[in-house]
């Protein structure tokens, strides 16, 4: 028996423009699926605390920031602003600075939270008509607008522009989170 004749190796053909285009489309489709999946995961993480342990942790941190911020707004009304103290029971120093820092930190946290939610929300229009998101925006937008309009910007004692009461509305979200975190909810 004669040995089989070797088959010639197939020659590689040069990719055509169509091949390059199809590869690029495949890459973009795969990237879009990854992006969509990431956005969906972020959305689930932020909007459904029961979806994972990380979702619960984020909800608890958010609830803590909201609670500290709201408590700070209430106690801020008791800071003495004149001598002798006739308006409150807390001395100006150090409490004015503490409340100022709490306001800054909570406003930054609320702002970042809102932008991440906006990124992850399936529909931008529905994001802006959702009552919970409107409350969130009402809690931090006045801080940035009034702070930027001051001279000097964001001076101690002037941040928030008297809109701290809007942060109180965020307690609605805390109550919702607590309701979602109960076992069996």
N, C-alpha and C positions, 0 to 999 in steps of 0.2 A: 504494500500500500504506500502510496505516495503521500508525503507530508502535505498538510493543507497549505495552500498558498496564503502568504500573509496579505491581509486586506490593507489597502493604503489608509493611512491615518486621515481622518477628515480634516479638511483645511478650515481654519477659523475664518469666518467671513467678517468683513468690516461692518460694525454696527451702522445701520442707516439712521437718518434723522428721525424716522418713525420709532425705531428702537430706543433711541435716546429720549425722545418725548414720552414714550410709554413708561420707561424707567423713572423719569421725573414725576410723572403723574402718580405712579405707584408709591414713590417716596412721600409725595404730598398727601395722598390718601391715608397712608400709614401714620403720618404725623398728625393729620386731622383727627384720626381715631384716638391717638394717644392724648392729644389736647382735649378732645371731648371727654374722654374717660377721666382725665385729671380734673377737669372742671366739674364733672358730675360727682367725683369723689369729694371735692372741696365743698360743693353744694350740700351733699349729704352730710358731711362732717359738721357744717355750720347750721343747717336747718333741721337736722334730726339727731339730737344728742344721743338717742338710744341706738344709733347705727353702729357705734363702736366705743371702745374705751377712750380713745382720743376725743371723740365727739363729746362724751361726758365731761372730760377734763376741760375742754374748751368752754363748754357751757358753765361749768363751775367757776372757772376763772372770770368769765364774762359776768356772771351773777355777783361775784365778789367785787369786781371793779364797779359795777352799777351800784351795789349796796354802799361801798365806801364813798363813792362820788355823791350819792344822794345824802348820806349822813353828813358829809362834809358841807354840802350846800345848806343843810338845816343848821348845823353848828356855826357856820360862818356868820349867821345873823346875830350870834351872841358875842362876837369879838368887839371889844371896846375900841372905839375909834377916836375918842376924845379923852382928855384928862380934866377933871376926875371922871371915872367910868360911870356913865349913867345909862348906857344903851345895852350893855351885856355883862356877862360874868367872866369871859375869857380875856386875858390880857392880849394886847395887840401882838407883842413879841412873845413867843415864837409862833402863835397860832395863825396869824395872817400868812406867814410864809408856808406853814404846813398846808393850809387850805389852798394856797396858790399852787403849790407843787402837785397836790392831789388833783386840782382842776386841770393842770397841764397834762399830767400823765393820763388821766381818764379821757381827756379830749383826744389825745394822740391814739389811745387804744380804740376809742369809738370810731375815729376817722379811719384807721387802718382796717378795722373790722368792716366798716361800711364799704370801703373800696374792694376788699377781698370778696365780700358778698356780691357787689356789683359785677365783679369779674366772673363769679361762679354762677350767677343767676341765669337761668335759661333764656329769659326775655328781659331786655332792658326796660321796656315799657311797663311790664308787670312789676319789675323791681320798684319803679317809682310810684306805682299806684298801690303798693302793698302798705297797709296802715302801720305795720311794725317797722318797716324801713323808713317811713315818713317820720315816725317818732324818733328813730335813731338819727336821722338827718337834722331834725329840729333840736336834738340834744347837743350836737357839736358844731354845726354851721355857724350859729351866732357867736360862739367863742372865737372862731377864726376871723369872722368878718369884723366884729367889734374890736378884737385885739389888733388887727391890722390897721384899723382906722384911728387908733390912739397915737398920741405923740408923747413919749416914745412908744413904739409898738410893743404891745403886751406888757405894759408897765405893771408892777406889783400893785394889787389893790383895784385894778380896773378891768381885769379880764372877765369875760363872760357877759358883760353888758347887762346884768340884771336878768338874765334868761336862765338862771339856775333852776327855776321851777320846772323847766321843760325836761330836765334830767330826771325829775321825779316820775315822769311818764314812763321812763324806762323800767320802772318797777313792774310794769305790766309784763314785760319780757321775763323778769326774774320769776314772777308767779307762774308764767307759762313753762319756764324751764323746770321749776320745782315740780310742777304737775307732771312733766314728761319723765322726770328722773325717778318717780316713785316706782317700786317694783310692781309689775303687772299692768303698768299704764300703757 
